[in-house]
Amino acid sequence: MSLIEHQVPFSIGESVSGSVPDPDAARHFVPYKMMEDFIEQNSDIELIAHIFEAFPDSRRFYVNVPPSAETYEIEKMDFGKNADFTQDDLAPSELRLLMYKIQTKILKCAADRNNADFIDIHESLVRADGFLRDAFTQHDPTHANQDFGDAMLDVILTQVEATR
């Protein structure tokens, strides 16, 4: 989420302090709540409800998506032949992490509305700042690898067993 800022760089106001980005930063300001509403309206929240409705007697779990990796080189990524992205088009780390936190909040609320247990990413899989550990990346900023999947499967099975 928010990997590329092509074409208009932006910042999100902080929800707690209500802060506005530095006007000299040459970034457009988007209020936190406006971004939260936009992400919710453009997510697959309804799909979650439909899946759960299809299995009314099942135990419900929603596994959060992994955060992005912080560092990567855009030149190593495949955006297709017509992509015109450069390293300068990448969203700042702080913005990507904030948008991930907004997305996680929305998905947790959706799980709660559907009486599902929300399984978040285990703290051992992310760095202290919240980004995915390099050992769990698929050598691109948005996809986790098999080791991540194996570790999350252990987390899922542990939580499922704990709720029996």
Disulfide bonds with the S-S distance in Angstrom:
none
